[in-house]
């Protein structure tokens, strides 16, 4: 039970404490969105629009997708149900893995 509570507590910190990206004021009504642009290695970029429990990603190759927030021990993790694509952020940094072999397709990403 302690392990489960610790994991859940880490998830809460990740969801609401990352550089203020997902902080929602108590007085806010309706969804609150925050957008960040990440510049990555190899000249790649990602635009991430954060909502309360998901992120909508727009990749520089034109792809768009929404990912729900998933459990994370550190940072915030957004993932497809089958983990075929994962967007992981910690502070102002991020990376994306794709495929069953966790191939890092967007690395060394930093929010502006």
BAGULUM-777880 format. One record per atom (N, C-alpha, C): residue number from 1; x, y, z; atom name; residue in one letter; chain. Coordinates in nm, 3 decimals, padded with zeros to 5 digits. Layout:
<sites>
(NUM,(X,Y,Z),'CA','A','A')
...
</sites>
This chain:
<sites>
(1,(00.081,-00.119,00.000),'N','X','A')
(1,(00.000,00.000,00.000),'CA','X','A')
(1,(00.087,00.126,00.000),'C','X','A')
(2,(00.197,00.126,00.074),'N','X','A')
(2,(00.286,00.242,00.079),'CA','X','A')
(2,(00.341,00.273,-00.060),'C','X','A')
(3,(00.382,00.169,-00.133),'N','X','A')
(3,(00.435,00.190,-00.267),'CA','X','A')
(3,(00.331,00.256,-00.356),'C','X','A')
(4,(00.210,00.210,-00.348),'N','X','A')
(4,(00.103,00.263,-00.431),'CA','X','A')
(4,(00.076,00.411,-00.398),'C','X','A')
(5,(00.074,00.446,-00.270),'N','X','A')
(5,(00.052,00.584,-00.232),'CA','X','A')
(5,(00.169,00.673,-00.275),'C','X','A')
(6,(00.290,00.623,-00.265),'N','X','A')
(6,(00.406,00.699,-00.309),'CA','X','A')
(6,(00.399,00.727,-00.459),'C','X','A')
(7,(00.363,00.625,-00.537),'N','X','A')
(7,(00.351,00.644,-00.681),'CA','X','A')
(7,(00.243,00.745,-00.712),'C','X','A')
(8,(00.131,00.738,-00.642),'N','X','A')
(8,(00.022,00.832,-00.666),'CA','X','A')
(8,(00.064,00.973,-00.627),'C','X','A')
(9,(00.135,00.987,-00.516),'N','X','A')
(9,(00.181,01.119,-00.473),'CA','X','A')
(9,(00.276,01.178,-00.576),'C','X','A')
(10,(00.365,01.096,-00.632),'N','X','A')
(10,(00.456,01.143,-00.736),'CA','X','A')
(10,(00.380,01.189,-00.859),'C','X','A')
(11,(00.274,01.120,-00.891),'N','X','A')
(11,(00.190,01.155,-01.005),'CA','X','A')
(11,(00.127,01.292,-00.983),'C','X','A')
(12,(00.079,01.317,-00.861),'N','X','A')
(12,(00.016,01.445,-00.831),'CA','X','A')
(12,(00.115,01.559,-00.842),'C','X','A')
(13,(00.235,01.540,-00.792),'N','X','A')
(13,(00.338,01.643,-00.801),'CA','X','A')
(13,(00.371,01.668,-00.948),'C','X','A')
(14,(00.383,01.560,-01.024),'N','X','A')
(14,(00.415,01.574,-01.165),'CA','X','A')
(14,(00.305,01.648,-01.238),'C','X','A')
(15,(00.182,01.616,-01.207),'N','X','A')
(15,(00.070,01.674,-01.280),'CA','X','A')
(15,(00.054,01.823,-01.251),'C','X','A')
(16,(00.085,01.867,-01.131),'N','X','A')
(16,(00.052,02.003,-01.096),'CA','X','A')
(16,(00.171,02.089,-01.055),'C','X','A')
(17,(00.294,02.037,-01.057),'N','X','A')
(17,(00.405,02.117,-01.012),'CA','X','A')
(17,(00.514,02.141,-01.113),'C','X','A')
(18,(00.500,02.100,-01.234),'N','X','A')
(18,(00.607,02.111,-01.332),'CA','X','A')
(18,(00.614,02.252,-01.388),'C','X','A')
(19,(00.708,02.328,-01.336),'N','X','A')
(19,(00.733,02.463,-01.384),'CA','X','A')
(19,(00.606,02.544,-01.398),'C','X','A')
(20,(00.505,02.511,-01.319),'N','X','A')
(20,(00.380,02.586,-01.322),'CA','X','A')
(20,(00.297,02.560,-01.446),'C','X','A')
(21,(00.337,02.465,-01.530),'N','X','A')
(21,(00.265,02.443,-01.656),'CA','X','A')
(21,(00.120,02.402,-01.635),'C','X','A')
(22,(00.095,02.322,-01.534),'N','X','A')
(22,(-00.039,02.270,-01.518),'CA','X','A')
(22,(-00.110,02.324,-01.395),'C','X','A')
(23,(-00.056,02.428,-01.334),'N','X','A')
(23,(-00.120,02.483,-01.215),'CA','X','A')
(23,(-00.254,02.544,-01.254),'C','X','A')
(24,(-00.358,02.506,-01.186),'N','X','A')
(24,(-00.492,02.556,-01.214),'CA','X','A')
(24,(-00.539,02.638,-01.095),'C','X','A')
(25,(-00.568,02.769,-01.114),'N','X','A')
(25,(-00.615,02.850,-01.002),'CA','X','A')
(25,(-00.747,02.797,-00.947),'C','X','A')
(26,(-00.765,02.809,-00.818),'N','X','A')
(26,(-00.886,02.760,-00.753),'CA','X','A')
(26,(-01.011,02.826,-00.809),'C','X','A')
(27,(-00.999,02.949,-00.855),'N','X','A')
(27,(-01.116,03.022,-00.903),'CA','X','A')
(27,(-01.148,02.993,-01.050),'C','X','A')
(28,(-01.062,02.921,-01.118),'N','X','A')
(28,(-01.080,02.896,-01.262),'CA','X','A')
(28,(-01.204,02.812,-01.288),'C','X','A')
(29,(-01.276,02.849,-01.391),'N','X','A')
(29,(-01.391,02.771,-01.434),'CA','X','A')
(29,(-01.360,02.712,-01.570),'C','X','A')
(30,(-01.396,02.588,-01.590),'N','X','A')
(30,(-01.372,02.523,-01.717),'CA','X','A')
(30,(-01.226,02.484,-01.735),'C','X','A')
(31,(-01.193,02.430,-01.851),'N','X','A')
(31,(-01.056,02.384,-01.874),'CA','X','A')
(31,(-00.958,02.500,-01.885),'C','X','A')
(32,(-00.840,02.479,-01.831),'N','X','A')
(32,(-00.732,02.577,-01.841),'CA','X','A')
(32,(-00.624,02.514,-01.927),'C','X','A')
(33,(-00.579,02.588,-02.029),'N','X','A')
(33,(-00.479,02.534,-02.120),'CA','X','A')
(33,(-00.351,02.617,-02.111),'C','X','A')
(34,(-00.239,02.549,-02.125),'N','X','A')
(34,(-00.109,02.613,-02.131),'CA','X','A')
(34,(-00.034,02.552,-02.249),'C','X','A')
(35,(00.030,02.636,-02.327),'N','X','A')
(35,(00.104,02.587,-02.443),'CA','X','A')
(35,(00.253,02.613,-02.426),'C','X','A')
(36,(00.334,02.516,-02.464),'N','X','A')
(36,(00.479,02.530,-02.461),'CA','X','A')
(36,(00.537,02.478,-02.592),'C','X','A')
(37,(00.640,02.544,-02.640),'N','X','A')
(37,(00.711,02.500,-02.759),'CA','X','A')
(37,(00.845,02.444,-02.714),'C','X','A')
(38,(00.876,02.322,-02.759),'N','X','A')
(38,(01.001,02.255,-02.724),'CA','X','A')
(38,(01.090,02.250,-02.846),'C','X','A')
(39,(01.212,02.301,-02.832),'N','X','A')
(39,(01.314,02.290,-02.936),'CA','X','A')
(39,(01.400,02.169,-02.900),'C','X','A')
(40,(01.415,02.078,-02.998),'N','X','A')
(40,(01.481,01.951,-02.972),'CA','X','A')
(40,(01.609,01.936,-03.056),'C','X','A')
(41,(01.683,01.831,-03.027),'N','X','A')
(41,(01.805,01.799,-03.103),'CA','X','A')
(41,(01.768,01.776,-03.249),'C','X','A')
(42,(01.865,01.790,-03.335),'N','X','A')
(42,(01.850,01.766,-03.479),'CA','X','A')
(42,(01.753,01.862,-03.545),'C','X','A')
(43,(01.732,01.981,-03.484),'N','X','A')
(43,(01.645,02.082,-03.544),'CA','X','A')
(43,(01.497,02.051,-03.536),'C','X','A')
(44,(01.458,01.953,-03.456),'N','X','A')
(44,(01.317,01.916,-03.442),'CA','X','A')
(44,(01.248,02.004,-03.338),'C','X','A')
(45,(01.114,02.007,-03.343),'N','X','A')
(45,(01.039,02.083,-03.244),'CA','X','A')
(45,(00.902,02.019,-03.221),'C','X','A')
(46,(00.846,02.052,-03.104),'N','X','A')
(46,(00.714,02.003,-03.065),'CA','X','A')
(46,(00.641,02.119,-03.000),'C','X','A')
(47,(00.513,02.136,-03.034),'N','X','A')
(47,(00.427,02.229,-02.962),'CA','X','A')
(47,(00.335,02.143,-02.877),'C','X','A')
(48,(00.332,02.171,-02.747),'N','X','A')
(48,(00.250,02.093,-02.654),'CA','X','A')
(48,(00.146,02.183,-02.589),'C','X','A')
(49,(00.019,02.146,-02.604),'N','X','A')
(49,(-00.088,02.218,-02.538),'CA','X','A')
(49,(-00.137,02.131,-02.424),'C','X','A')
(50,(-00.110,02.176,-02.301),'N','X','A')
(50,(-00.145,02.100,-02.182),'CA','X','A')
(50,(-00.285,02.136,-02.135),'C','X','A')
(51,(-00.362,02.034,-02.104),'N','X','A')
(51,(-00.491,02.051,-02.040),'CA','X','A')
(51,(-00.481,01.980,-01.906),'C','X','A')
(52,(-00.589,01.970,-01.832),'N','X','A')
(52,(-00.582,01.917,-01.697),'CA','X','A')
(52,(-00.531,01.773,-01.690),'C','X','A')
(53,(-00.565,01.688,-01.785),'N','X','A')
(53,(-00.523,01.548,-01.776),'CA','X','A')
(53,(-00.476,01.489,-01.908),'C','X','A')
(54,(-00.441,01.578,-02.004),'N','X','A')
(54,(-00.386,01.530,-02.130),'CA','X','A')
(54,(-00.303,01.640,-02.196),'C','X','A')
(55,(-00.231,01.600,-02.299),'N','X','A')
(55,(-00.152,01.695,-02.377),'CA','X','A')
(55,(-00.182,01.669,-02.524),'C','X','A')
(56,(-00.194,01.778,-02.600),'N','X','A')
(56,(-00.208,01.767,-02.745),'CA','X','A')
(56,(-00.075,01.810,-02.805),'C','X','A')
(57,(-00.015,01.719,-02.879),'N','X','A')
(57,(00.118,01.744,-02.937),'CA','X','A')
(57,(00.105,01.773,-03.086),'C','X','A')
(58,(00.181,01.871,-03.132),'N','X','A')
(58,(00.195,01.898,-03.274),'CA','X','A')
(58,(00.343,01.888,-03.305),'C','X','A')
(59,(00.379,01.788,-03.384),'N','X','A')
(59,(00.518,01.764,-03.419),'CA','X','A')
(59,(00.555,01.845,-03.543),'C','X','A')
(60,(00.682,01.876,-03.560),'N','X','A')
(60,(00.728,01.955,-03.674),'CA','X','A')
(60,(00.708,01.883,-03.807),'C','X','A')
(61,(00.682,01.752,-03.804),'N','X','A')
(61,(00.656,01.680,-03.929),'CA','X','A')
(61,(00.507,01.682,-03.966),'C','X','A')
(62,(00.426,01.759,-03.889),'N','X','A')
(62,(00.285,01.776,-03.920),'CA','X','A')
(62,(00.190,01.686,-03.843),'C','X','A')
(63,(00.243,01.585,-03.775),'N','X','A')
(63,(00.156,01.496,-03.698),'CA','X','A')
(63,(00.099,01.568,-03.577),'C','X','A')
(64,(-00.027,01.534,-03.544),'N','X','A')
(64,(-00.092,01.584,-03.423),'CA','X','A')
(64,(-00.152,01.466,-03.351),'C','X','A')
(65,(-00.140,01.466,-03.219),'N','X','A')
(65,(-00.206,01.362,-03.141),'CA','X','A')
(65,(-00.225,01.408,-02.998),'C','X','A')
(66,(-00.324,01.352,-02.934),'N','X','A')
(66,(-00.352,01.380,-02.793),'CA','X','A')
(66,(-00.317,01.256,-02.712),'C','X','A')
(67,(-00.250,01.278,-02.600),'N','X','A')
(67,(-00.210,01.169,-02.512),'CA','X','A')
(67,(-00.261,01.196,-02.371),'C','X','A')
(68,(-00.318,01.095,-02.307),'N','X','A')
(68,(-00.361,01.112,-02.168),'CA','X','A')
(68,(-00.241,01.107,-02.074),'C','X','A')
(69,(-00.256,01.172,-01.959),'N','X','A')
(69,(-00.150,01.166,-01.859),'CA','X','A')
(69,(-00.144,01.026,-01.802),'C','X','A')
(70,(-00.022,00.978,-01.776),'N','X','A')
(70,(00.000,00.843,-01.725),'CA','X','A')
(70,(00.083,00.851,-01.598),'C','X','A')
(71,(00.090,00.741,-01.526),'N','X','A')
(71,(00.167,00.736,-01.402),'CA','X','A')
(71,(00.315,00.761,-01.430),'C','X','A')
(72,(00.378,00.836,-01.338),'N','X','A')
(72,(00.520,00.866,-01.349),'CA','X','A')
(72,(00.577,00.882,-01.210),'C','X','A')
(73,(00.697,00.831,-01.190),'N','X','A')
(73,(00.765,00.848,-01.062),'CA','X','A')
(73,(00.834,00.983,-01.053),'C','X','A')
(74,(00.867,01.042,-01.168),'N','X','A')
(74,(00.935,01.170,-01.171),'CA','X','A')
(74,(00.896,01.243,-01.299),'C','X','A')
(75,(00.865,01.370,-01.289),'N','X','A')
(75,(00.821,01.445,-01.405),'CA','X','A')
(75,(00.677,01.412,-01.438),'C','X','A')
(76,(00.637,01.445,-01.559),'N','X','A')
(76,(00.502,01.413,-01.607),'CA','X','A')
(76,(00.515,01.328,-01.732),'C','X','A')
(77,(00.433,01.227,-01.739),'N','X','A')
(77,(00.440,01.131,-01.849),'CA','X','A')
(77,(00.303,01.125,-01.914),'C','X','A')
(78,(00.301,01.135,-02.046),'N','X','A')
(78,(00.179,01.125,-02.126),'CA','X','A')
(78,(00.202,01.011,-02.223),'C','X','A')
(79,(00.108,00.916,-02.231),'N','X','A')
(79,(00.135,00.797,-02.311),'CA','X','A')
(79,(00.010,00.740,-02.373),'C','X','A')
(80,(00.028,00.679,-02.491),'N','X','A')
(80,(-00.079,00.600,-02.552),'CA','X','A')
(80,(-00.105,00.480,-02.461),'C','X','A')
(81,(-00.224,00.426,-02.467),'N','X','A')
(81,(-00.260,00.314,-02.380),'CA','X','A')
(81,(-00.161,00.199,-02.389),'C','X','A')
(82,(-00.108,00.173,-02.509),'N','X','A')
(82,(-00.014,00.063,-02.528),'CA','X','A')
(82,(00.133,00.108,-02.518),'C','X','A')
(83,(00.156,00.230,-02.474),'N','X','A')
(83,(00.290,00.288,-02.462),'CA','X','A')
(83,(00.365,00.295,-02.596),'C','X','A')
(84,(00.292,00.293,-02.707),'N','X','A')
(84,(00.357,00.299,-02.838),'CA','X','A')
(84,(00.417,00.436,-02.864),'C','X','A')
(85,(00.368,00.538,-02.795),'N','X','A')
(85,(00.428,00.671,-02.800),'CA','X','A')
(85,(00.417,00.732,-02.661),'C','X','A')
(86,(00.528,00.789,-02.614),'N','X','A')
(86,(00.534,00.848,-02.480),'CA','X','A')
(86,(00.600,00.985,-02.489),'C','X','A')
(87,(00.537,01.085,-02.429),'N','X','A')
(87,(00.592,01.219,-02.416),'CA','X','A')
(87,(00.619,01.239,-02.268),'C','X','A')
(88,(00.745,01.261,-02.233),'N','X','A')
(88,(00.785,01.267,-02.093),'CA','X','A')
(88,(00.852,01.402,-02.069),'C','X','A')
(89,(00.803,01.475,-01.967),'N','X','A')
(89,(00.864,01.603,-01.936),'CA','X','A')
(89,(00.909,01.607,-01.790),'C','X','A')
(90,(01.013,01.685,-01.768),'N','X','A')
(90,(01.060,01.710,-01.633),'CA','X','A')
(90,(01.115,01.852,-01.633),'C','X','A')
(91,(01.052,01.940,-01.558),'N','X','A')
(91,(01.089,02.081,-01.562),'CA','X','A')
(91,(01.066,02.134,-01.702),'C','X','A')
(92,(01.170,02.191,-01.761),'N','X','A')
(92,(01.157,02.248,-01.896),'CA','X','A')
(92,(01.209,02.154,-02.005),'C','X','A')
(93,(01.246,02.031,-01.968),'N','X','A')
(93,(01.300,01.937,-02.066),'CA','X','A')
(93,(01.199,01.828,-02.099),'C','X','A')
(94,(01.216,01.768,-02.217),'N','X','A')
(94,(01.123,01.663,-02.260),'CA','X','A')
(94,(01.191,01.572,-02.361),'C','X','A')
(95,(01.127,01.456,-02.382),'N','X','A')
(95,(01.167,01.368,-02.492),'CA','X','A')
(95,(01.046,01.283,-02.531),'C','X','A')
(96,(01.055,01.223,-02.649),'N','X','A')
(96,(00.947,01.138,-02.701),'CA','X','A')
(96,(01.006,01.005,-02.741),'C','X','A')
(97,(00.939,00.896,-02.700),'N','X','A')
(97,(00.975,00.763,-02.748),'CA','X','A')
(97,(00.860,00.711,-02.833),'C','X','A')
(98,(00.895,00.634,-02.935),'N','X','A')
(98,(00.794,00.576,-03.023),'CA','X','A')
(98,(00.830,00.432,-03.053),'C','X','A')
(99,(00.729,00.348,-03.066),'N','X','A')
(99,(00.748,00.209,-03.102),'CA','X','A')
(99,(00.771,00.119,-02.982),'C','X','A')
(100,(00.764,-00.009,-03.006),'N','X','A')
(100,(00.778,-00.107,-02.898),'CA','X','A')
(100,(00.920,-00.113,-02.842),'C','X','A')
(101,(01.017,-00.060,-02.918),'N','X','A')
(101,(01.156,-00.062,-02.871),'CA','X','A')
(101,(01.196,00.069,-02.801),'C','X','A')
(102,(01.098,00.154,-02.770),'N','X','A')
(102,(01.122,00.281,-02.702),'CA','X','A')
(102,(01.225,00.367,-02.774),'C','X','A')
(103,(01.217,00.372,-02.906),'N','X','A')
(103,(01.307,00.453,-02.987),'CA','X','A')
(103,(01.285,00.601,-02.955),'C','X','A')
(104,(01.388,00.672,-02.912),'N','X','A')
(104,(01.377,00.815,-02.881),'CA','X','A')
(104,(01.380,00.892,-03.012),'C','X','A')
(105,(01.265,00.947,-03.051),'N','X','A')
(105,(01.253,01.018,-03.179),'CA','X','A')
(105,(01.267,01.169,-03.165),'C','X','A')
(106,(01.239,01.221,-03.048),'N','X','A')
(106,(01.261,01.363,-03.017),'CA','X','A')
(106,(01.338,01.365,-02.885),'C','X','A')
(107,(01.463,01.415,-02.888),'N','X','A')
(107,(01.546,01.410,-02.768),'CA','X','A')
(107,(01.601,01.548,-02.736),'C','X','A')
(108,(01.646,01.563,-02.613),'N','X','A')
(108,(01.707,01.688,-02.568),'CA','X','A')
(108,(01.618,01.809,-02.596),'C','X','A')
(109,(01.488,01.794,-02.575),'N','X','A')
(109,(01.393,01.902,-02.600),'CA','X','A')
(109,(01.389,01.997,-02.480),'C','X','A')
(110,(01.387,02.127,-02.508),'N','X','A')
(110,(01.382,02.228,-02.404),'CA','X','A')
(110,(01.273,02.328,-02.438),'C','X','A')
(111,(01.187,02.357,-02.339),'N','X','A')
(111,(01.079,02.454,-02.359),'CA','X','A')
(111,(01.135,02.594,-02.362),'C','X','A')
(112,(01.078,02.678,-02.448),'N','X','A')
(112,(01.124,02.817,-02.452),'CA','X','A')
(112,(01.053,02.901,-02.349),'C','X','A')
</sites>
